[in-house]
Amino acid sequence: MTLAFSSSAATVAVASATVTSSARVPTLRGFVSFRLTAKKLPLRSHGGGGVRAMSELVQDKEPVVAATTSFTDAEDTTPSDLNHSRTFLDARTEQDLIDGIRKEKEAGTLPPNVASGMEELYWNYKTAVLSSGASGADETVISNMSLAFDRMLLGVEHPYTFNPYHKAIREPFDYFHFVHTYIRPLIDFKNSYVGNASIFSELEDKIRQGHNIVLISNHQSEADPAVISLLLEAQCPYIGENIKCVAGDRVITDPLCKPFSMGRNLICVYSKNHMNDDPELVDMKRKANTRSLKEMATLLRSGSQLIWIAPSGGRDRPNPSTGEWFPAPFDPSSVDNMRRLVEHSDCNNPNEAKEAYSQALYKSVNEQYKTLNFAIKHRRGIEASTSTVSLSQPWNESLSV
């Protein structure tokens, strides 16, 4: 199965396979496409440095907090709310939030770079939500940002460390619901679509029967997993709650990212693109990745797993000349690792098979990109459907029933 989704003119496609496959992995086509309410995405980039315009989000920057420690094998410990400041929970106005940031900075609780990042985040989130024109947008901004800032402050007071396999924290604080509440106002549902919706119901059935599904896709923003969940929640909420995302280290070390990551099921890895950034950490990162790979293998052996990985090693980049977004090429080794995990077999010529498999999946992504481009950028909407891709909006259909 192939899943693809788009932000403005970018596309994400995914291939899935069942663990019972042998020499070949069956693929089906399906995708969710979305349009954000503004060109600025109110989430931190993987590289930190604040919230950027979409074209800047994909630039390699230094994170607020560098990845200097490994994922641990210790039991997850949820940050305690005991002795936690209520500075942001008690905020009722925009000025309360801004003053709160400055207060905690002056008290030494928030490092200056984290405080400045939070303030920048507020203004970008406000701009994006207000641009939607939705009623009550001002109240939504205050409510969502007060809770987001509270979780960020808590994370600084009581740093949370992710295991190689992290399960979404649902209690005593529901981080999964928190992420959805934050992201929902950023999606222009009127111009968002699900392609071949019936495939997702089929996917859910396969998982419940004990099959493993691996989604292989390109990647544009940290909001991608939440957007998938939100566009499928009217039809298949099970998928959003059970998907396990392979996540790079920056989204689990940056204090502005961590609260959002805590609400997802994650398999934590260090990106190959940044493996050698600090020579002293290379060995630690490789060992951590080996532990994560073992965790993934254990999950797959248990069955009924839904795993999502973006094998490009980073997010999509726009064409420098035209500014048009396009899917970043896949890393054949990353794709092949997943293929071998679910198939438990190999071909006579492994290198040739690895390259061919990766190219086939990438070609599928680009073919579906054309449909998404017509639907969103060219404003064709559902009329952009083709003989192989049927567009729909399940959230509207559920309201009309």
N, C-alpha and C positions, 0 to 999 in steps of 0.2 A: 504494500500500500504506500502511496505517496501523499504526504500532507504538505501543503504550501500555504504560507501566509505573507501578507505584504503590508508594509507601512509606506504610505504614499506610493512611490513607484518601485519599491523594493519587494523582493519575493523571498520566501523561505519554503523549501520543499523538503519532504521527509520520506524515507523509505522504511518499510517495516518488514519483519520476518518472524516466522514462528520457529521455536526451537526444534520442532519436528522436521524441519527442512533438511534435505541432504545436500545434493550438489548445487541446487539453485534456490535462490530466495524469491518467493512470489512477490510481485509488486502490484498494488492497486493505486489508483489516483484519487486523491482527495486533498482539500486544503481549506484553510481559513484565511481570509484576507482582511486587513483592517486599515483604517485611515485614522491617524491621530488628529486631535482637534487643533493642534498647532505645530509649527515646524520645529519648535523646541520641545525636547522630551524632558520632563521634570524628574529625571533620575540621573544619578551620577554615571559617568562613563566608566568603563573598566579601568581606564588609566587615571581616573580621578581628575583633579583640577577644576572641579565644579561642573555645573550643568551647561551644556553647549548647544548651539544650533545643531540640527541634524548632521550637517556636513562636517561639523567639528567634533561630534561625538566619537567618531571613529578614529581620530588621531591618537597616536600613542603618547600618553602623558604619564607623569609620575602619580601614583596613588597617594591619597592623604596619609595612609599608613602602609609602609612597604611590607611585603610578605617575608617576614624574617623568621617565622616559626612554622613548624610542620603541623599538619592535621594530627590530632591525637587519637589514640584508641581508647581513651578513657570514656566513661559513661557521660552522655550529654547532661549538662547541668543548666537548667533554665535560669536566666538572671532573676535575682530576687528583687521584689518591689519593696522589701523592708528597708527602711531608712533611705528611701528614694525620694528625691526632690519632686514636688508637685508643681514646679514652676510653669511647665507647659500645659499640664492638665487643667490648671486653674485659669489659663488664659481665655479671655472672652473676645478680645479684639486683635486686630493686626498689630497694633502698637504693643500690646501685651506680649505677643510672640517675639517681636524684634527686641523689646527690652529684656525679655527673658534670656535670649541668646547672649546679649551683652552682659547681663548680670552673672550668668554662669561662667562666662569667659573671665570676667573680672575676679570671680571667686576662685579661679584656677581649676574649675571642674572641667570646662571645655577648652582643649588646646586651641590657640588662635586660628590655625588652619581649618580645624573642624568647624569652629564658630562661623568663620567667613563662608565656608561651604554651605552651611545650613541656611545662612541668610540669603545667599545666592539661589539656593534651592527654592526657598519660599517665593521669591519674586518670579521665578520661571514657572513654578507650579501655578501661581495665581494667574499669570498671563495666559497659560494654556487653558485652564479651566474656564476663565471668564470668556475666552474666545469662542467657547462652545455656544454661548448665548442661552444656556439652560437657566431656568428659574432657580433661585436660591443658590446661585453659584458662589456668591460671597460667603455665605454660611458654610458651604461645602469646603471651601478653601480653609477657613479657620478651623473647622472641625477636623479635617483630615491632616492638616499640618500640625495642629497641636498634638495629635496622637503620634504622628511620625517623629516629631521632635522629642517627645517624651521617650519613645523607644530608643532613639539615638542617644539621648542623654543617659538612659539606663545602661546602654551598651558600653558607654565610656566609663561609667561608675563601676559596672560589673561586667568586664569583657567576657564575651561568649566565645568558646572555641569549638569549631566544627569537627566532628568525626569524619573519617573517610567516607562513610555513608551516614548522611544526616536525614533524619525523619522530620517532616514538617511539625513544628510545635503548635499544637491546637489548644493546649490548656497549661496553666490556668489562664494564660492570655492566648487568644486565637490569632496567631500571626498570619495564617492562611487567609482568614477573613479580612484582616487588616490590609493585606496586599491588594486584595480584590477591591476593597472600598476605595483605596487610594488610586488605583489604576482606572477604575470604571469611568470616571468623569473625563478621562483623556481620550476615550475612544469615540469616534464619530460613527455610531452604529448605523446611521442612515446610509453611509457610504462604505459599509463593511459587509463582507460576504463569507459564506461557507460554501465550498465546492464539493459536490458529490456527497451530500450530507449522510446518505444511507451508509456510506463506508464506515463512518465513525460508530454507528450502532453495531456494525459487523465487527469492528475492532474490539469494542467492549465485550461482545459475546465471546470472541476468541480468548480474551484475557480471562474471563470468568471460567472458561473451559480448561484453563491451565496452560494455555499457550503463552509464550513470551513474544512481545512486540517491541522491536527496536526502531525508533524513528531517527532518521539521519537527515539533517537539514542544514541550510545556510542560516545565518543568524544576523539580526540587525540591532537589537536593543535588549537591555536587561529586562524590559517589560514583556518580552516574547512569551515566556511560559504563562504569565498571568493573562495575557491577551488570548492565548489558546483556550485557557480555562473559561474565560468570560464569554467568548463567542460560542462555546460549546455547552455552557451550563444549562441552557434551556432544553437541550436535547440529550447531552451525555455528561452530566456533572461528575460521573464516576471517573472519567478520563482526567479531568482537571485535578481531582483529589489524589489520584494514584500515579500520575506521571512522575518519573524520577529523572531529573535533569543532570547531565554531566556538566559541572560548573568549574570555571577557572578560579584560581586562588584570590584574585582581586575582589571578587564580589563577596568573599567571606572574610576579608581582612579590613576593607575600608569601612569605617564606622557609620558612614551614611548609607552604605549598601547593605550592611549586615542584617538590619531588621527585616528587610524585604526578602533576603535569602533565607532567613529563619522560617519563613512561611512556606517554603518549598521542600520537596524531597530531593536531596542532592547527593550526587556521587562526586566528591571533590578531587580535582586534579590540578596539577601545575601545567600551564600552557607550554607546549614545546617551543613556541615562538619566544618565550621569555625564560626558558630553562637556564640559559647561560648568562643572564643579566648580572648575577653575583656569583663568581666562581666558587666562593666558599659555601654556597648553598646548593650547588648542583647535586651533590651526593644525597643530601637530605631530600631534595625534591624528587629525585628518581626513586628513592625508597618509598616516599609517600605515595607516588603514583603506582608503584607495584602493589602496595596495600590496597589502594582504591580499586585496581584491576581485579584483585582477588575478591574483594567485596562484591564487585559486579558479577563475577563468575559464580559466587555463592548464591546471589539473588537469582540468577538465571537458572541455576540448577533446581531451585525451589519452585520455579514456574510461576505463571500468572503475573509476569512483570511487564511494565511499560516503561522503556528507557528512551530518553531523548538526548541525542548528541549532535553537536554542530562541528563537523570534522574540518572546517576551514581553518581552525586555529585562531579565529577572530571573527569580527563582524564584517558585513558587506562594506565595500568602499564605493563611492561614487566615481564615475568616469571623470578624470581631471579636466578633460576638454569640454564635455557637455554637461557635467553635473548630474547626469542620469545615474540612478542606482542600478546595480546588477549584482547577482549572487557571486560571492567570492568562491573561487575554485576549491574543491575538496582536496584534502590531503589523503592520497590513496592508502597510506599506512594506517591512518586512523579508521578509515572505512573498513579496511581489511581486518583490523583487529576485532571490530564488531561482528563482521561476517563470520569469522572463525569462532568467535564466542558462541554464536547462536547455531552454527552449523556443525561444529565439532568435526570438520573434515577439511580437506584441501584438494587442490587440483595438481595435475602433473607439472604444470608450470606456474608456481605460486605468484611470481612477479607479474606475469602476463595477466593472470586472473585478477590480481589486485588492481591493476591499472584499468582493465576493462570494466570491472564492476564499479569502480569509482566514477569512471566516465559515463557509464550508463545512467547512474543516479543523477549525476550533475546535468546530463542532457535532459532528463525528465524535469528537473527544476526549471531550466531555461524555457522549455516548451510551455510549461504552465505559467511562466512569467508573462508571456504574451497575453494570456487571458486576463490575468490580474491587472496588467497595464491598461488594457482596454476598459476593464470594469471600473477602475479607480481613477487613473490619471486622465483618461479620455472620456470619463463620465458616462460610459455606456451602461454601467450597472449590470443588472441581471441579463440584459440583452446581449452582454458579451459572452454568454454561455455558448459552448460549442457542442459538437457531437460526443466529445469525450469528457467535457467538464460542464456540469450543471450547477449554476450558482443559486444560492438561496439565502434567506435571513431567518434562521430558526427562532430567534428572539421575537420577531414580529409574528411568526406563525403561531407561537405558543400563546401570544396575547389575543389572537383572533379566535382561538378555540373556545 
